Amino acid sequence: MAKQASLSLIEFQRKFATEDACEEHLFAMKWPQGFHCPRCAHDRYYVIQSRRLKLFECKQCGHQATVTAGTVLENTRTSLIKWFLAIYLAAQDKRGVSATLIAKEVEVSFRTAWLMLHKIRHGMAERDSQYTLNGIVEMDEAYFGSPTEGGKRGRGTEQAKVVVGLSLNRQGHPLFAKMQVVSDLKGATLLSFANTFIKSGAAIYSDKYSSYRVLDDSKFEHHSLVFDPVNHPDHLHWLHTIISNAKAFINGTYHGLDSKYLPSYLNEFCYRFNRRHFTGELFNRLLSCCCLTSSITLSELTA
């Protein structure tokens, strides 16, 4: 199958110049086989014009739905044109986009732009949560954030602790990544990460840190080796490269990141990394994630 060409900004603006065009696109994406009631699956409906979005009322049970119901756009007061542009900008730039840029380009307040981007990241995270690592998997931990002055380094640091998993193909090249912020690096925590994000039977490669011994008697095939980049240059090489890229991604675009939101930004990094070869239809892929994910509120984000 031929690769799909990316949607240029001019093409995007031409295609989604009106609210109606955006609404029709969401309808086709949400109900590709035609409308089916979310409550009873009936396919006959009335269209009720409202002040903003059309209401689709089921002829059988009377349930009413809009194209944004059950998506990250649900109950938004921001126009679909602005939402589409924000998603387009977020999809096109592999380095990620800041709320400051979205506020400027989409012409919304910084607070609105910040919330929009977190909802988009929520869609990214939900989409990636459906997949697990398999085959050959490298596993290690990383530390994010500035170290406390005079504090410990390495595994005793007060920086945010992150467990990282990276699957490799048979040639040893990276495939997919998973990252999770954790409170500690005990064996139970590492095993929980493996059970959640790695498929049973996978071959996990780690260093000799004692907590990884818990994997020896697990459902995985565990291989541990003292980390020695001189004598074993391939061991965890790609995983450490990905960690370095994640830190550059966060520090380069999101300066002064609050550790509270670190999981959200790591999810965004993994989503982008896992789709690095999908050069076409980036906008539709991300819009689809947003359509398949229920919304998250400001109070939930700031709690």
Backbone torsions as a table, in degrees:
resi	resn	phi	psi	omega
1	MET	NA	132.1	-179.1
2	ALA	-70.1	146.5	178.0
3	LYS	-68.9	141.2	178.2
4	GLN	-81.1	140.4	179.7
5	ALA	-74.5	147.0	177.1
6	SER	-67.6	150.5	179.1
7	LEU	-84.2	115.9	-179.8
8	SER	-70.2	161.9	-179.9
9	LEU	-61.9	-39.9	178.5
10	ILE	-62.9	-45.6	178.8
11	GLU	-62.6	-41.4	179.9
12	PHE	-60.9	-48.4	-178.4
13	GLN	-64.2	-35.3	178.6
14	ARG	-69.0	-40.4	-175.0
15	LYS	-74.9	-34.2	-174.9
16	PHE	-121.2	53.3	-176.5
17	ALA	-83.3	-15.8	-176.9
18	THR	-130.4	161.2	175.8
19	GLU	-62.0	-40.0	-179.5
20	ASP	-61.3	-41.7	179.9
21	ALA	-63.2	-41.3	178.5
22	CYS	-66.0	-42.0	-179.0
23	GLU	-65.6	-40.9	178.0
24	GLU	-64.3	-38.2	178.9
25	HIS	-66.2	-42.0	177.4
26	LEU	-64.5	-38.6	178.1
27	PHE	-60.0	-47.9	-178.9
28	ALA	-65.0	-32.7	-179.7
29	MET	-77.2	-38.4	-177.6
30	LYS	-77.8	-38.0	-178.8
31	TRP	-127.2	71.3	-176.0
32	PRO	-62.1	-24.2	177.8
33	GLN	-99.8	15.4	-175.2
34	GLY	96.7	162.0	-176.6
35	PHE	-58.7	133.9	170.3
36	HIS	-134.7	126.6	-176.1
37	CYS	-56.8	128.6	178.4
38	PRO	-62.4	-21.1	-177.1
39	ARG	-93.0	-46.9	-173.6
40	CYS	-121.6	-2.7	177.2
41	ALA	71.6	9.1	176.6
42	HIS	-66.8	146.5	-173.9
43	ASP	-107.1	8.5	176.7
44	ARG	-105.2	141.0	-174.4
45	TYR	-155.3	161.4	170.9
46	TYR	-103.7	151.4	173.2
47	VAL	-107.2	122.7	-179.2
48	ILE	-113.2	120.1	178.8
49	GLN	-74.9	131.1	176.3
50	SER	-122.0	-176.8	-177.4
51	ARG	-67.3	-26.3	-179.9
52	ARG	-120.9	-88.5	-176.7
53	LEU	-93.4	150.6	176.9
54	LYS	-65.2	145.2	172.1
55	LEU	-101.6	129.3	177.5
56	PHE	-105.3	110.5	-175.7
57	GLU	-103.3	124.8	-179.5
58	CYS	-65.8	131.0	179.9
59	LYS	-72.6	-17.6	-176.9
60	GLN	-92.5	-49.7	-175.0
61	CYS	-112.0	-7.8	177.5
62	GLY	81.5	2.4	179.4
63	HIS	-65.1	137.8	179.2
64	GLN	-109.1	139.0	-179.7
65	ALA	-141.6	155.2	172.0
66	THR	-118.6	171.7	-179.3
67	VAL	-69.3	-17.4	-179.3
68	THR	-98.0	-8.0	-179.5
69	ALA	-62.3	131.4	179.8
70	GLY	78.6	10.8	178.6
71	THR	-117.7	174.7	178.3
72	VAL	-68.0	-13.9	179.8
73	LEU	-89.6	-0.5	-175.0
74	GLU	-59.9	135.7	177.5
75	ASN	64.9	14.4	178.6
76	THR	-71.5	147.2	174.9
77	ARG	-98.8	-4.6	179.8
78	THR	-84.5	140.9	-177.1
79	SER	-63.9	154.1	177.6
80	LEU	-63.7	-34.4	178.4
81	ILE	-58.2	-43.6	-179.4
82	LYS	-71.6	-37.7	176.8
83	TRP	-62.7	-45.6	-179.1
84	PHE	-61.3	-41.7	179.6
85	LEU	-65.9	-40.7	178.1
86	ALA	-61.8	-43.3	179.3
87	ILE	-66.9	-39.5	177.5
88	TYR	-60.7	-47.6	-179.5
89	LEU	-64.2	-39.9	178.8
90	ALA	-65.6	-34.3	-177.7
91	ALA	-76.7	-35.2	-170.7
92	GLN	-77.9	-31.6	-174.3
93	ASP	-97.0	111.6	-176.9
94	LYS	-66.9	-16.0	178.6
95	ARG	-84.3	-6.8	-176.0
96	GLY	86.3	161.7	179.2
97	VAL	-125.5	147.3	-178.7
98	SER	-91.1	162.3	176.7
99	ALA	-64.7	-31.1	178.1
100	THR	-62.4	-43.6	179.5
101	LEU	-67.0	-44.1	-179.8
102	ILE	-62.4	-43.0	179.3
103	ALA	-58.2	-39.9	-178.5
104	LYS	-73.0	-50.2	-173.5
105	GLU	-75.6	-32.7	-176.9
106	VAL	-94.1	-12.5	179.4
107	GLU	63.2	56.2	172.8
108	VAL	-130.1	169.5	178.0
109	SER	-70.1	160.1	177.8
110	PHE	-59.6	-41.0	-179.7
111	ARG	-60.2	-43.6	178.8
112	THR	-66.3	-43.4	179.2
113	ALA	-61.8	-42.0	179.2
114	TRP	-60.3	-45.1	-179.6
115	LEU	-67.7	-41.0	178.3
116	MET	-58.5	-46.0	-178.1
117	LEU	-66.9	-36.7	178.0
118	HIS	-68.4	-34.1	175.8
119	LYS	-67.6	-38.7	177.1
120	ILE	-64.2	-42.9	177.6
121	ARG	-64.3	-34.2	176.4
122	HIS	-61.2	-40.2	175.8
123	GLY	-64.3	-40.8	177.4
124	MET	-60.2	-46.8	-177.6
125	ALA	-63.7	-43.1	-179.7
126	GLU	-63.4	-38.5	179.3
127	ARG	-64.7	-46.8	-178.2
128	ASP	-70.3	-22.6	-179.2
129	SER	-66.8	-13.9	-179.1
130	GLN	-80.7	-8.8	-174.7
131	TYR	-116.9	148.6	176.3
132	THR	-121.9	156.7	177.0
133	LEU	-78.2	150.2	-175.3
134	ASN	-148.2	164.8	176.5
135	GLY	77.2	-122.4	177.7
136	ILE	-93.0	123.5	-176.6
137	VAL	-130.9	125.6	172.1
138	GLU	-90.2	143.5	-177.1
139	MET	-140.3	132.1	-179.8
140	ASP	-159.3	177.9	177.1
141	GLU	-118.0	158.8	-179.7
142	ALA	-140.4	166.7	-177.2
143	TYR	-129.7	127.8	-177.1
144	PHE	-118.4	145.2	179.2
145	GLY	103.6	167.0	-179.6
146	SER	-78.2	135.5	179.2
147	PRO	-69.3	148.1	175.4
148	THR	-65.2	135.2	-178.3
149	GLU	-58.8	124.2	-179.2
150	GLY	78.1	3.5	-177.5
151	GLY	-83.5	179.0	-178.5
152	LYS	-74.6	159.6	175.1
153	ARG	-116.3	172.0	178.1
154	GLY	68.0	-142.6	-172.8
155	ARG	-71.7	-8.7	176.9
156	GLY	-98.9	6.6	-176.1
157	THR	-68.3	158.2	174.4
158	GLU	-92.4	1.2	175.6
159	GLN	-66.2	161.6	179.0
160	ALA	-64.1	131.4	-179.5
161	LYS	-94.1	133.0	-176.8
162	VAL	-132.4	127.6	173.8
163	VAL	-92.4	135.3	-174.8
164	VAL	-124.6	135.2	173.7
165	GLY	-123.8	139.8	-179.3
166	LEU	-139.2	121.1	177.1
167	SER	-87.8	146.6	-178.5
168	LEU	-122.9	152.4	173.3
169	ASN	-84.8	-178.0	-175.9
170	ARG	-66.7	-20.5	177.7
171	GLN	-87.4	-0.3	178.5
172	GLY	84.0	15.2	179.1
173	HIS	-95.5	147.6	-175.0
174	PRO	-68.6	143.3	176.8
175	LEU	-113.3	-73.5	-173.9
176	PHE	-132.6	151.7	-177.6
177	ALA	-125.0	150.8	172.7
178	LYS	-135.0	141.3	178.0
179	MET	-137.7	141.9	179.1
180	GLN	-143.3	128.1	174.0
181	VAL	-74.3	131.8	-177.6
182	VAL	-128.8	162.2	-179.3
183	SER	-87.0	-22.4	-179.6
184	ASP	-155.1	174.8	-179.1
185	LEU	-119.0	36.5	177.5
186	LYS	-74.4	162.1	-177.8
187	GLY	-56.4	-41.6	-178.4
188	ALA	-62.4	-36.0	179.8
189	THR	-69.0	-43.8	179.3
190	LEU	-66.4	-38.1	178.1
191	LEU	-66.9	-39.0	178.1
192	SER	-62.0	-41.7	176.9
193	PHE	-60.3	-47.9	-178.5
194	ALA	-62.3	-43.6	-179.5
195	ASN	-65.4	-30.0	-177.2
196	THR	-83.0	-40.9	-168.7
197	PHE	-112.2	-5.7	-176.5
198	ILE	-124.3	134.6	-177.4
199	LYS	-70.8	142.5	179.1
200	SER	-55.5	136.8	178.9
201	GLY	92.1	-7.4	179.5
202	ALA	-66.1	152.6	176.7
203	ALA	-92.0	111.9	-178.1
204	ILE	-100.2	128.9	178.2
205	TYR	-111.1	127.2	-178.5
206	SER	-138.1	179.2	172.0
207	ASP	-87.1	-168.3	-173.2
208	LYS	-91.7	11.2	179.1
209	TYR	-53.6	133.1	-170.5
210	SER	-57.7	-32.0	-177.2
211	SER	-64.5	-22.5	-179.4
212	TYR	-74.8	-10.2	179.0
213	ARG	-61.1	-23.7	179.8
214	VAL	-60.1	-23.2	179.9
215	LEU	-76.9	-15.6	-177.7
216	ASP	-62.6	-36.4	-177.1
217	ASP	-107.3	29.6	-177.9
218	SER	-104.6	-169.7	179.9
219	LYS	-83.8	10.0	-179.3
220	PHE	-111.0	162.6	173.9
221	GLU	-96.5	105.5	-171.2
222	HIS	-99.8	132.6	176.0
223	HIS	-127.3	123.4	179.0
224	SER	-119.2	145.0	-177.4
225	LEU	-148.3	138.0	177.1
226	VAL	-59.0	129.5	-179.0
227	PHE	-69.3	115.8	-177.4
228	ASP	-146.0	90.5	-175.6
229	PRO	-64.7	-16.2	179.9
230	VAL	-80.3	-51.5	-177.7
231	ASN	-88.3	-22.3	178.9
232	HIS	-131.8	69.3	-172.8
233	PRO	-64.4	-23.7	-178.2
234	ASP	-85.4	-16.8	-175.7
235	HIS	-69.1	115.8	179.8
236	LEU	62.7	14.9	-177.5
237	HIS	-60.3	-51.6	-177.1
238	TRP	-67.9	-36.6	179.7
239	LEU	-62.3	-43.9	179.1
240	HIS	-67.4	-31.2	175.6
241	THR	-65.5	-42.5	179.5
242	ILE	-65.1	-40.5	177.6
243	ILE	-60.9	-44.2	178.3
244	SER	-61.0	-41.7	178.6
245	ASN	-65.1	-37.6	179.3
246	ALA	-64.8	-40.6	179.0
247	LYS	-66.6	-40.3	177.9
248	ALA	-65.6	-38.5	178.8
249	PHE	-60.3	-47.0	-177.5
250	ILE	-72.9	-44.4	-178.1
251	ASN	-71.7	-30.2	-176.5
252	GLY	-77.4	-34.8	-175.9
253	THR	-106.0	-36.1	-172.9
254	TYR	-116.9	75.2	-178.3
255	HIS	-65.5	142.1	176.9
256	GLY	64.2	37.5	-176.8
257	LEU	-64.4	129.7	174.7
258	ASP	-72.0	129.9	-177.4
259	SER	-60.4	-22.6	178.6
260	LYS	-59.0	-33.4	-176.3
261	TYR	-102.5	8.0	179.5
262	LEU	-55.9	-43.8	178.9
263	PRO	-55.5	-38.9	-179.1
264	SER	-63.6	-42.0	-178.7
265	TYR	-74.3	-32.1	175.6
266	LEU	-68.7	-37.0	176.0
267	ASN	-62.3	-40.3	178.3
268	GLU	-64.1	-43.7	179.2
269	PHE	-59.3	-46.5	-178.6
270	CYS	-64.4	-40.5	178.3
271	TYR	-58.5	-46.8	-178.9
272	ARG	-67.0	-43.4	179.9
273	PHE	-62.3	-43.0	-177.0
274	ASN	-68.6	-13.4	179.1
275	ARG	-119.9	24.6	-175.6
276	ARG	-64.3	-22.2	-179.7
277	HIS	-93.7	-6.1	-178.9
278	PHE	-89.5	79.2	-173.8
279	THR	-77.0	-22.1	-179.3
280	GLY	-100.1	151.9	175.5
281	GLU	58.1	34.3	178.8
282	LEU	-61.4	-39.1	179.9
283	PHE	-63.0	-49.4	-178.2
284	ASN	-65.1	-34.3	177.8
285	ARG	-63.0	-45.2	-179.0
286	LEU	-71.7	-38.9	176.7
287	LEU	-61.4	-38.5	177.8
288	SER	-61.9	-41.6	176.7
289	CYS	-58.4	-42.2	-178.9
290	CYS	-68.6	-31.5	179.5
291	CYS	-75.5	-28.1	-176.4
292	LEU	-92.6	1.3	-176.1
293	THR	-119.5	133.5	176.9
294	SER	-71.4	157.4	-173.2
295	SER	-71.4	160.5	172.4
296	ILE	-124.1	138.0	-172.9
297	THR	-92.7	165.0	177.8
298	LEU	-62.4	-40.4	-179.8
299	SER	-64.0	-35.7	177.8
300	GLU	-68.3	-36.1	-179.1
301	LEU	-72.1	-35.2	-173.9
302	THR	-98.7	-0.6	-178.5
303	ALA	-62.7	NA	NA
